[in-house]
């Protein structure tokens, strides 16, 4: 019995399962995820650079968007390199400390991005509903304080959830049924009382999800109410075009969160959890810059000008 049940401090590493059990698919999957990761880095770094070099983009909306791009870079870099490594090497182990570190930074990025999207919705509300007060209401100091507060809240929540995992005792079986250190997969290895961990996860995730969605929904309800009273159809189209990209990103982000954590954690649901983790950790960071850049004339113009300048300098 002593060998079967060990304190978590004696477990120095976990074994992560493969993304696919078919060896012939490893190379194509590796190339696919590597391409997505490169596109993610280039797209998000491009948005950050575009805001720096184009004075038109020195507004609160693009200030928040540049931080969203930074979060996507961080979030993707927490999970994707390790996933790529597991696709080309036989050793699928990850140390206990590295697993907890991966979970901490991944969790912090998710919660921070959740409220960053909410603040971006509030920014659109002020821009559409109170345009004359926009410069004063969304001052540079307030924007900086909002972003700092969001980062601090994300780190605090992640620290609590990481502590709730570290304090658990694990049984001798140390194979995580996932290719990333995801909360429910780690929790399933515990042979001690998980009530505190489950309660902490439920309270924090419910509070964050409800609060962020309420801010978003309230902002867009007021936006729609204001826009519906506009006499000009041109103003209507402009107001909705500025929020269309944001609503698309919000729908994908929160849709996957709800799908991931509303399914029962039964044995037959683990495949769905893995697919959702892939969508969340690999696809969303790539889609965000594509959605914002493809629907935004200023961003596209800046990127085209940057590419033209670089090509012209080569010749």
Residue frames relative to the residue before (quaternion, step in Angstrom):
aa qw qx qy qz dx dy dz
X 1.0000 0.0000 0.0000 0.0000 0.00 0.00 0.00
X 0.6196 0.5605 -0.3342 0.4361 3.57 1.07 -0.77
X 0.6826 0.4720 -0.2916 0.4756 3.55 1.12 -0.68
X 0.6576 0.5303 -0.3109 0.4356 3.58 1.14 -0.57
X 0.7794 0.2238 -0.1189 0.5730 3.55 1.03 -0.78
X 0.0417 0.8050 -0.5859 0.0834 3.54 -0.54 1.18
X 0.5469 -0.5885 0.4759 0.3580 3.52 -1.17 0.57
X 0.6105 -0.6020 0.3707 0.3570 3.57 -1.04 0.75
X 0.5925 0.5888 -0.3724 0.4044 3.59 1.12 -0.57
X 0.6496 0.5092 -0.3259 0.4610 3.61 1.17 -0.45
X 0.6175 0.5190 -0.3538 0.4735 3.61 1.22 -0.28
X 0.1633 -0.8317 0.5282 0.0503 3.54 -0.50 1.20
X 0.8127 0.0849 -0.0536 0.5739 3.60 1.19 -0.27
X 0.2782 -0.7184 0.6131 0.1750 3.51 -1.35 0.44
X 0.3137 -0.7038 0.6004 0.2141 3.54 -1.31 0.39
X 0.2084 -0.7814 0.5804 0.0951 3.57 -0.74 1.09
X 0.4429 -0.6917 0.4982 0.2777 3.58 -0.99 0.78
X 0.5824 -0.5830 0.4371 0.3604 3.55 -1.25 0.43
X 0.5541 -0.5801 0.4731 0.3641 3.53 -1.27 0.45
X 0.7931 0.0603 -0.0216 0.6057 3.58 1.04 -0.75
X 0.3773 -0.7337 0.5230 0.2139 3.56 -1.02 0.83
X 0.6093 0.5436 -0.3508 0.4585 3.59 1.28 0.02
X 0.3951 -0.7608 0.4606 0.2299 3.62 -0.35 1.24
X 0.6490 0.5476 -0.3329 0.4101 3.61 0.98 -0.74
X 0.6622 0.5016 -0.3012 0.4682 3.58 1.26 -0.33
X 0.4826 0.7050 -0.4274 0.2957 3.59 1.22 -0.31
X 0.6847 0.4931 -0.2931 0.4496 3.60 0.87 -0.96
X 0.6776 0.4678 -0.3197 0.4689 3.68 0.80 -0.83
X 0.6469 0.5108 -0.3243 0.4642 3.59 0.99 -0.81
X 0.6227 0.5419 -0.3321 0.4564 3.58 1.02 -0.80
X 0.6803 0.4823 -0.2896 0.4697 3.59 0.87 -0.95
X 0.6324 0.5362 -0.3279 0.4528 3.58 1.03 -0.79
X 0.7142 0.4469 -0.2601 0.4717 3.59 0.81 -1.02
X 0.6139 0.5367 -0.3482 0.4624 3.59 1.09 -0.65
X 0.6436 0.5145 -0.3145 0.4713 3.58 0.99 -0.84
X 0.6533 0.5115 -0.3082 0.4653 3.57 0.94 -0.92
X 0.6554 0.5184 -0.3143 0.4505 3.58 0.96 -0.87
X 0.6493 0.5073 -0.3154 0.4707 3.59 0.98 -0.84
X 0.6448 0.5102 -0.3135 0.4749 3.59 0.97 -0.87
X 0.6207 0.5509 -0.3276 0.4516 3.58 1.06 -0.81
X 0.6885 0.4786 -0.2816 0.4666 3.56 0.84 -0.99
X 0.6802 0.4923 -0.2948 0.4561 3.58 0.84 -0.99
X 0.6788 0.5103 -0.2948 0.4381 3.59 0.89 -0.94
X 0.7205 0.4414 -0.2589 0.4680 3.58 0.83 -0.96
X 0.6286 0.4984 -0.3369 0.4928 3.59 1.04 -0.70
X 0.6163 0.5613 -0.3375 0.4372 3.58 1.08 -0.74
X 0.6519 0.5027 -0.3169 0.4710 3.60 0.99 -0.81
X 0.6437 0.5198 -0.3221 0.4601 3.59 0.98 -0.84
X 0.6740 0.4804 -0.2918 0.4793 3.60 0.95 -0.90
X 0.6269 0.5521 -0.3390 0.4327 3.59 0.99 -0.86
X 0.6603 0.4966 -0.3133 0.4683 3.58 0.95 -0.80
X 0.6446 0.5398 -0.3284 0.4305 3.59 1.02 -0.75
X 0.7873 0.3788 -0.1823 0.4510 3.58 0.87 -0.96
X 0.7081 0.4136 -0.2652 0.5071 3.62 1.21 -0.31
X 0.3871 -0.7456 0.4911 0.2302 3.64 -0.48 1.13
X 0.5804 0.5957 -0.3732 0.4111 3.61 1.15 -0.55
X 0.7063 0.4625 -0.2476 0.4755 3.56 1.18 -0.59
X 0.5038 0.6390 -0.4316 0.3894 3.60 1.27 0.19
X 0.4018 0.6840 -0.4892 0.3626 3.54 0.69 1.19
X 0.6795 -0.4903 0.3331 0.4324 3.63 -1.17 0.34
X 0.6296 0.5519 -0.3533 0.4174 3.62 0.94 -0.83
X 0.7261 0.4123 -0.2461 0.4921 3.58 0.88 -0.91
X 0.5388 0.5819 -0.4015 0.4582 3.58 1.23 -0.34
X 0.6824 0.4546 -0.2739 0.5026 3.58 0.94 -0.91
X 0.6367 0.5374 -0.3306 0.4433 3.60 1.01 -0.78
X 0.6399 0.5165 -0.3329 0.4615 3.60 1.01 -0.73
X 0.6488 0.4870 -0.3177 0.4909 3.59 1.07 -0.66
X 0.5958 0.5407 -0.3567 0.4748 3.60 1.12 -0.61
X 0.6450 0.5077 -0.3096 0.4800 3.59 1.02 -0.80
X 0.6291 0.5277 -0.3302 0.4656 3.58 1.01 -0.79
X 0.6537 0.5081 -0.3053 0.4704 3.60 0.98 -0.85
X 0.6433 0.5198 -0.3242 0.4592 3.59 1.01 -0.78
X 0.6212 0.5286 -0.3339 0.4724 3.58 1.06 -0.75
X 0.6772 0.4955 -0.2849 0.4634 3.57 0.88 -0.99
X 0.6840 0.5068 -0.2906 0.4369 3.55 0.84 -1.03
X 0.6674 0.4930 -0.2943 0.4743 3.56 0.95 -0.91
X 0.6856 0.4947 -0.2819 0.4537 3.59 1.00 -0.83
X 0.5640 0.5865 -0.3889 0.4320 3.60 1.22 -0.34
X 0.8131 0.3025 -0.1191 0.4828 3.59 0.90 -0.94
X 0.6835 0.5535 -0.3160 0.3560 3.60 0.77 -1.01
X 0.6502 0.5124 -0.3586 0.4313 3.70 0.79 -0.78
X 0.6611 0.4888 -0.3142 0.4746 3.61 0.98 -0.80
X 0.6214 0.5302 -0.3348 0.4697 3.58 1.04 -0.73
X 0.6543 0.5021 -0.3077 0.4744 3.59 0.95 -0.83
X 0.6279 0.5412 -0.3267 0.4540 3.56 1.05 -0.78
X 0.6796 0.4989 -0.2894 0.4533 3.59 0.91 -0.89
X 0.6337 0.5456 -0.3298 0.4383 3.59 1.19 -0.46
X 0.7653 0.3548 -0.1892 0.5026 3.60 1.18 -0.43
X 0.7348 0.3411 -0.2289 0.5398 3.63 1.21 -0.22
X 0.5357 -0.6378 0.4569 0.3123 3.54 -1.21 0.53
X 0.6465 0.5275 -0.3190 0.4495 3.57 1.08 -0.72
X 0.0509 -0.8260 0.5609 -0.0214 3.59 -0.44 1.23
X 0.4216 0.7067 -0.4672 0.3234 3.58 1.15 0.55
X 0.0820 -0.7536 0.6501 0.0528 3.52 -1.26 0.58
X 0.4934 -0.6781 0.4536 0.3016 3.56 -0.84 0.95
X 0.6367 -0.5409 0.3882 0.3890 3.55 -1.21 0.56
X 0.6749 0.4993 -0.2978 0.4546 3.59 0.88 -0.94
X 0.6703 0.4862 -0.3055 0.4700 3.57 0.98 -0.84
X 0.6128 0.5457 -0.3446 0.4561 3.59 1.07 -0.69
X 0.6772 0.4721 -0.2886 0.4851 3.59 0.90 -0.91
X 0.6306 0.5271 -0.3313 0.4635 3.59 1.07 -0.72
X 0.6379 0.5228 -0.3182 0.4674 3.56 1.00 -0.86
X 0.6638 0.4963 -0.3067 0.4680 3.57 0.93 -0.90
X 0.6463 0.5430 -0.3275 0.4245 3.60 0.90 -0.92
X 0.7246 0.4298 -0.2584 0.4728 3.59 0.74 -1.03
X 0.6279 0.5328 -0.3386 0.4553 3.59 1.04 -0.72
X 0.6670 0.4981 -0.2892 0.4726 3.56 0.94 -0.93
X 0.6478 0.5222 -0.3187 0.4540 3.60 0.94 -0.86
X 0.6633 0.5071 -0.3076 0.4564 3.59 0.98 -0.83
X 0.6486 0.5261 -0.3218 0.4460 3.59 0.98 -0.85
X 0.6935 0.4672 -0.2842 0.4690 3.59 0.81 -0.99
X 0.6414 0.5190 -0.3235 0.4632 3.59 1.00 -0.80
X 0.6692 0.4901 -0.3019 0.4699 3.59 0.93 -0.88
X 0.5837 0.5889 -0.3615 0.4264 3.58 1.09 -0.71
X 0.7454 0.3829 -0.2169 0.5008 3.59 0.86 -0.95
X 0.5510 0.5764 -0.4046 0.4477 3.59 1.20 -0.36
X 0.6437 0.5046 -0.3144 0.4819 3.58 1.03 -0.78
X 0.6328 0.5263 -0.3282 0.4635 3.59 1.07 -0.74
X 0.6575 0.4966 -0.3077 0.4758 3.60 0.96 -0.84
X 0.6221 0.5306 -0.3379 0.4662 3.59 1.06 -0.70
X 0.6222 0.5207 -0.3367 0.4779 3.59 1.10 -0.67
X 0.6416 0.5098 -0.3171 0.4774 3.59 1.00 -0.82
X 0.6182 0.5444 -0.3345 0.4578 3.59 1.04 -0.76
X 0.6547 0.4942 -0.3044 0.4842 3.61 1.00 -0.81
X 0.6078 0.5561 -0.3434 0.4509 3.58 1.08 -0.73
X 0.6808 0.4750 -0.2880 0.4776 3.58 0.86 -0.96
X 0.6604 0.5270 -0.3126 0.4341 3.60 0.94 -0.88
X 0.7360 0.4148 -0.2296 0.4832 3.59 0.96 -0.85
X 0.7683 0.3968 -0.1988 0.4612 3.58 0.84 -0.99
X 0.7956 0.1516 -0.0775 0.5814 3.59 1.11 -0.62
X 0.0095 -0.8664 0.4991 0.0077 3.61 0.73 1.03
X 0.6556 0.5261 -0.3214 0.4360 3.60 1.03 -0.72
X 0.7248 0.3968 -0.2266 0.5156 3.58 1.19 -0.54
X 0.3743 0.7812 -0.4524 0.2120 3.58 1.30 -0.07
X 0.6788 0.5007 -0.3029 0.4436 3.59 0.81 -0.96
X 0.6916 0.4570 -0.2746 0.4872 3.57 1.01 -0.80
X 0.6887 0.5018 -0.2850 0.4390 3.58 0.88 -0.98
X 0.7683 0.2460 -0.1436 0.5732 3.59 1.05 -0.77
X 0.0357 0.8299 -0.5518 0.0749 3.55 0.66 1.15
X 0.6648 -0.5107 0.3670 0.4031 3.55 -1.26 0.40
X 0.6486 0.5234 -0.3159 0.4534 3.58 1.02 -0.82
X 0.6631 0.4963 -0.3110 0.4660 3.60 0.93 -0.84
X 0.6350 0.5291 -0.3286 0.4570 3.59 0.97 -0.82
X 0.6587 0.5023 -0.3062 0.4691 3.58 0.97 -0.87
X 0.6560 0.5052 -0.3096 0.4675 3.59 1.00 -0.81
X 0.6333 0.5297 -0.3292 0.4582 3.59 1.00 -0.79
X 0.6755 0.4881 -0.2922 0.4691 3.57 0.89 -0.94
X 0.6498 0.5129 -0.3182 0.4620 3.60 0.94 -0.87
X 0.6586 0.5130 -0.3023 0.4602 3.58 0.98 -0.88
X 0.6354 0.5305 -0.3222 0.4594 3.58 1.03 -0.81
X 0.6596 0.4989 -0.3094 0.4693 3.60 0.91 -0.89
X 0.6622 0.5065 -0.3072 0.4589 3.59 0.91 -0.88
X 0.6559 0.5017 -0.3144 0.4683 3.60 0.97 -0.80
X 0.6405 0.5281 -0.3228 0.4545 3.59 0.98 -0.80
X 0.6629 0.4955 -0.2941 0.4781 3.57 0.97 -0.87
X 0.6488 0.5254 -0.3201 0.4479 3.61 0.94 -0.87
X 0.6718 0.4864 -0.2976 0.4728 3.59 0.86 -0.94
X 0.6604 0.5109 -0.3067 0.4570 3.57 0.96 -0.84
X 0.6187 0.5397 -0.3388 0.4595 3.59 1.06 -0.73
X 0.6539 0.5104 -0.3122 0.4630 3.60 0.95 -0.87
X 0.6917 0.4730 -0.2824 0.4670 3.59 0.86 -0.94
X 0.6409 0.5108 -0.3275 0.4701 3.60 1.02 -0.74
X 0.6308 0.5208 -0.3262 0.4738 3.59 1.02 -0.78
X 0.6454 0.5311 -0.3266 0.4413 3.59 0.99 -0.78
X 0.6613 0.4677 -0.3027 0.5023 3.59 1.21 -0.44
X 0.6521 0.5406 -0.3171 0.4264 3.58 0.94 -0.88
X 0.6804 0.5131 -0.2883 0.4366 3.60 1.03 -0.76
X 0.5583 0.6245 -0.3881 0.3842 3.61 1.23 -0.25
X 0.3269 -0.6866 0.6036 0.2394 3.53 -1.32 0.38
X 0.2257 -0.7918 0.5580 0.1035 3.55 -0.92 0.97
X 0.4717 -0.6388 0.5228 0.3101 3.53 -1.17 0.57
X 0.7294 -0.4550 0.2920 0.4190 3.56 -1.29 0.21
X 0.6098 0.5382 -0.3496 0.4650 3.58 1.13 -0.59
X 0.0097 -0.8519 0.5207 -0.0549 3.59 -0.38 1.24
X 0.4252 0.6824 -0.4815 0.3488 3.59 1.11 0.65
X 0.2559 -0.7638 0.5789 0.1265 3.56 -0.67 1.15
X 0.3433 -0.7635 0.5149 0.1848 3.57 -0.68 1.12
X 0.6297 0.4354 -0.3685 0.5275 3.51 0.67 1.22
X 0.4461 -0.6728 0.5074 0.3015 3.58 -1.27 0.18
X 0.7140 0.2974 -0.2350 0.5886 3.57 1.31 0.35
X 0.5328 -0.6207 0.4662 0.3369 3.57 -1.21 0.45
X 0.0622 0.8164 -0.5606 0.1238 3.54 0.29 1.36
X 0.6594 -0.5887 0.3055 0.3539 3.55 -1.02 0.94
X 0.7264 0.4424 -0.2683 0.4523 3.61 0.64 -1.05
X 0.6279 0.5367 -0.3401 0.4496 3.59 1.09 -0.67
X 0.6559 0.4821 -0.3080 0.4924 3.59 1.01 -0.78
X 0.6449 0.5427 -0.3159 0.4357 3.57 0.96 -0.89
X 0.6339 0.5598 -0.3313 0.4184 3.59 1.05 -0.70
X 0.6329 0.5399 -0.3311 0.4453 3.62 1.22 -0.34
X 0.5596 0.6468 -0.3819 0.3502 3.58 1.21 -0.40
X 0.1761 -0.7604 0.6151 0.1114 3.54 -1.13 0.76
X 0.5950 0.5246 -0.3745 0.4801 3.58 1.27 0.32
X 0.7121 -0.4409 0.3245 0.4396 3.56 -1.31 0.03
X 0.1490 -0.8200 0.5507 0.0460 3.58 -0.62 1.15
X 0.3348 0.7826 -0.4818 0.2082 3.61 1.22 0.19
X 0.6524 0.5013 -0.3231 0.4677 3.60 0.96 -0.83
X 0.6568 0.5145 -0.3097 0.4561 3.60 0.93 -0.89
X 0.6748 0.4896 -0.2942 0.4673 3.57 0.91 -0.90
X 0.6546 0.5068 -0.3129 0.4655 3.57 0.99 -0.81
X 0.6418 0.5216 -0.3196 0.4625 3.58 0.99 -0.88
X 0.6610 0.5004 -0.3020 0.4706 3.58 0.93 -0.89
X 0.6668 0.5102 -0.3041 0.4501 3.59 0.92 -0.92
X 0.6888 0.4861 -0.2892 0.4535 3.59 0.83 -0.99
X 0.7033 0.4699 -0.2758 0.4566 3.58 0.80 -1.01
X 0.6944 0.4707 -0.2923 0.4591 3.59 0.84 -0.92
X 0.6554 0.5056 -0.3157 0.4639 3.60 0.98 -0.81
X 0.6547 0.5152 -0.3098 0.4582 3.59 0.91 -0.93
X 0.6955 0.4775 -0.2825 0.4566 3.58 0.82 -0.98
X 0.6701 0.5005 -0.3037 0.4564 3.57 0.90 -0.91
X 0.6839 0.4852 -0.2904 0.4610 3.60 0.86 -0.97
X 0.6779 0.4967 -0.3024 0.4498 3.60 0.85 -0.95
X 0.6824 0.4822 -0.3007 0.4598 3.60 0.83 -0.92
X 0.6700 0.4898 -0.3039 0.4678 3.60 0.96 -0.83
X 0.6234 0.5372 -0.3426 0.4533 3.60 1.03 -0.71
X 0.6376 0.5178 -0.3199 0.4722 3.58 0.99 -0.85
X 0.6716 0.5013 -0.2891 0.4626 3.57 0.93 -0.95
X 0.6903 0.4838 -0.2854 0.4561 3.58 0.82 -1.01
X 0.6552 0.5082 -0.3141 0.4623 3.59 0.92 -0.89
X 0.6435 0.5310 -0.3230 0.4467 3.58 0.96 -0.86
X 0.7407 0.4182 -0.2430 0.4662 3.58 0.81 -0.96
X 0.5509 0.5638 -0.4043 0.4639 3.61 1.18 -0.34
X 0.6772 0.4676 -0.2870 0.4903 3.59 0.93 -0.89
X 0.6209 0.5385 -0.3454 0.4529 3.60 1.04 -0.74
X 0.6745 0.4887 -0.2946 0.4684 3.59 0.87 -0.95
X 0.6476 0.5202 -0.3189 0.4564 3.58 0.99 -0.85
X 0.6707 0.4920 -0.2956 0.4698 3.58 0.99 -0.82
X 0.6756 0.5075 -0.2880 0.4506 3.55 0.91 -0.97
X 0.6346 0.5527 -0.3316 0.4265 3.60 1.03 -0.78
X 0.6832 0.4701 -0.2841 0.4812 3.59 1.18 -0.43
X 0.4951 0.6569 -0.4365 0.3645 3.59 1.26 -0.07
X 0.4148 -0.7247 0.4873 0.2553 3.63 -0.83 0.90
X 0.7046 0.4593 -0.2575 0.4757 3.57 1.13 -0.65
X 0.4141 -0.7025 0.5231 0.2479 3.58 -0.90 0.92
X 0.5756 0.5845 -0.3743 0.4323 3.55 1.19 -0.53
X 0.6480 0.5046 -0.3085 0.4799 3.56 1.02 -0.79
X 0.6150 0.5504 -0.3347 0.4549 3.53 1.12 -0.73
X 0.6812 0.4827 -0.2910 0.4672 3.57 0.87 -0.96
X 0.6572 0.5159 -0.3186 0.4477 3.59 0.94 -0.86
X 0.6576 0.5183 -0.3139 0.4477 3.59 0.94 -0.87
X 0.7074 0.4505 -0.2717 0.4720 3.57 0.94 -0.87
X 0.6195 0.5492 -0.3555 0.4338 3.59 1.09 -0.62
X 0.6504 0.5159 -0.3272 0.4514 3.59 1.05 -0.69
X 0.7431 0.3987 -0.2266 0.4873 3.60 1.13 -0.61
X 0.4858 0.6954 -0.4279 0.3118 3.60 1.24 -0.28
X 0.6619 0.5017 -0.3086 0.4637 3.58 0.91 -0.92
X 0.6597 0.5185 -0.3032 0.4515 3.55 0.94 -0.92
X 0.6664 0.4995 -0.3012 0.4645 3.59 0.93 -0.87
X 0.6144 0.5471 -0.3411 0.4549 3.58 1.07 -0.71
X 0.6697 0.4922 -0.2895 0.4749 3.57 0.91 -0.95
X 0.6474 0.5227 -0.3158 0.4560 3.59 0.95 -0.89
X 0.6560 0.5260 -0.3137 0.4411 3.58 0.91 -0.92
X 0.6729 0.4818 -0.2958 0.4770 3.59 0.92 -0.88
X 0.6723 0.5222 -0.2963 0.4330 3.58 0.84 -1.02
X 0.7561 0.3794 -0.2174 0.4869 3.58 0.65 -1.10
X 0.5834 0.5804 -0.3759 0.4260 3.60 1.11 -0.53
X 0.6831 0.4667 -0.2849 0.4842 3.57 0.95 -0.87
X 0.6092 0.5452 -0.3539 0.4544 3.62 1.04 -0.72
X 0.6837 0.4798 -0.2862 0.4694 3.58 0.85 -0.97
X 0.6554 0.5045 -0.3115 0.4678 3.59 1.01 -0.78
X 0.6684 0.5246 -0.2983 0.4347 3.56 1.02 -0.86
X 0.8186 0.2746 -0.1177 0.4905 3.58 0.82 -0.96
X 0.6118 0.5153 -0.3790 0.4654 3.59 1.22 0.33
X 0.5699 0.5654 -0.4012 0.4411 3.59 1.26 -0.09
X 0.5211 -0.6268 0.4618 0.3497 3.63 -1.05 0.58
X 0.4115 -0.7233 0.5014 0.2366 3.56 -0.99 0.83
X 0.2063 0.7668 -0.5697 0.2118 3.51 0.67 1.12
X 0.7067 -0.4687 0.3090 0.4306 3.53 -1.28 0.28
X 0.7154 0.4589 -0.2666 0.4544 3.59 0.94 -0.85
X 0.6275 0.5375 -0.3485 0.4426 3.60 1.23 -0.03
X 0.4752 0.7008 -0.4363 0.3044 3.61 1.22 -0.18
X 0.6052 0.5485 -0.3622 0.4490 3.60 1.08 -0.65
X 0.6453 0.5122 -0.3092 0.4751 3.58 1.01 -0.85
X 0.6295 0.5321 -0.3266 0.4626 3.58 1.02 -0.82
X 0.6652 0.5054 -0.3058 0.4568 3.60 0.93 -0.89
X 0.6453 0.5088 -0.3214 0.4706 3.58 0.97 -0.83
X 0.6545 0.5095 -0.3103 0.4644 3.59 0.98 -0.84
X 0.6267 0.5324 -0.3352 0.4598 3.58 1.04 -0.78
X 0.6314 0.5222 -0.3261 0.4715 3.58 1.03 -0.79
X 0.6563 0.5069 -0.3103 0.4649 3.57 0.90 -0.91
X 0.7045 0.4908 -0.2603 0.4417 3.54 0.95 -0.93
X 0.7727 0.3873 -0.1916 0.4650 3.58 0.86 -0.97
X 0.7654 0.3550 -0.1832 0.5045 3.59 1.11 -0.61
X 0.7568 0.4276 -0.2275 0.4389 3.57 0.77 -1.04
X 0.6677 0.5272 -0.3243 0.4136 3.62 0.80 -0.97
X 0.6681 0.4877 -0.3373 0.4494 3.68 0.80 -0.80
X 0.6529 0.4871 -0.3218 0.4826 3.61 1.16 -0.50
X 0.6833 0.5184 -0.2963 0.4203 3.58 0.93 -0.90
X 0.5991 0.6140 -0.3671 0.3596 3.60 0.96 -0.82
X 0.7165 0.4153 -0.2926 0.4781 3.67 0.68 -0.91
X 0.6198 0.5414 -0.3535 0.4448 3.61 1.06 -0.67
X 0.6620 0.5087 -0.3063 0.4573 3.59 0.92 -0.90
X 0.7085 0.4607 -0.2741 0.4590 3.59 0.83 -0.94
X 0.7021 0.4759 -0.2829 0.4479 3.59 0.93 -0.87
X 0.6674 0.5159 -0.3119 0.4371 3.59 0.97 -0.81
X 0.7410 0.3937 -0.2115 0.5012 3.60 1.13 -0.61
X 0.6922 0.4589 -0.2702 0.4871 3.59 1.25 0.03
X 0.3936 -0.7542 0.4798 0.2148 3.56 -0.55 1.19
X 0.6533 0.5313 -0.3224 0.4323 3.59 0.94 -0.87
X 0.6594 0.4953 -0.3058 0.4758 3.58 0.98 -0.87
X 0.6642 0.5009 -0.3089 0.4610 3.60 0.90 -0.90
X 0.6452 0.5199 -0.3208 0.4588 3.58 0.99 -0.80
X 0.6616 0.5050 -0.3036 0.4639 3.59 0.97 -0.86
X 0.6543 0.5082 -0.3113 0.4656 3.59 0.96 -0.87
X 0.6498 0.5097 -0.3179 0.4658 3.60 0.95 -0.87
X 0.6629 0.5038 -0.3040 0.4630 3.58 0.96 -0.86
X 0.6411 0.5233 -0.3175 0.4629 3.57 1.05 -0.80
X 0.6605 0.4979 -0.3037 0.4730 3.59 0.95 -0.91
X 0.6498 0.5191 -0.3180 0.4552 3.58 0.96 -0.89
X 0.6485 0.5247 -0.3115 0.4550 3.59 0.97 -0.88
X 0.6717 0.4941 -0.2957 0.4662 3.57 0.92 -0.92
X 0.6673 0.4859 -0.3082 0.4729 3.61 0.93 -0.85
X 0.6491 0.5197 -0.3226 0.4523 3.58 0.97 -0.85
X 0.6525 0.5208 -0.3189 0.4488 3.61 1.03 -0.76
X 0.6183 0.5553 -0.3439 0.4372 3.60 1.18 -0.55
X 0.7656 0.3294 -0.1676 0.5265 3.53 1.13 -0.67
